[in-house]
Amino acid sequence: QVQLVESGGGLVQPGGSLRLSCASSGIIFSMFHMGWYRQAPGKQRELVALSIMGGVTNYADSVKGRFTISRDNAKKTVYLQMNSLKPEDTAVYYCKAFGAGVEYWGQGTQVTISS
């Protein structure tokens, strides 16, 4: 079965950092694109960062320069390094694997930025 499990969320003060992880199983990881999305209360889910299997990355304008997506194909894990965090980064963060006409989602991990 396919499973994506996020970890690393928590409560951080503004200006702090977090590193999210998404461990996958049941897929040939290197053949899938991976993405991080987030959803804040009362808002729609939005793309945060994208890692295409060929090596290309893309970021939302709101996080560019602060967040970095990376992947470890051997560990079948994708990461999101988040620096200089702001209160507006508060959201549930979701991991997605997609390709070949299918997509899979993790259950999400809560990130709260507050003093």
DAFENMO-V778457 format. One line per field, one symbol per residue. phi: phi as a letter, one per 20 degrees, with the letter a starting at -180 (. if undefined). psi: psi as a letter, one per 40 degrees, with the letter a starting at -180 (. if undefined). Layout:
phi=???
psi=???
This chain:
phi=.ebccebofrdcfgnecbceccedbncegfedfcbdcbcegmcffcfdbccfffofcbcfgfdgnddcebbcffelcdcceddlfcgfefaedddcdbqlmcbcceencfdcdbe
psi=ihhhhiieiahiiheaiihiihhiieigdeeiiiihiihiheiihihdihhideehiiiideehedihhiihddefhiihhhifiideehihhihhhiifeiiiiieihhhhhi.
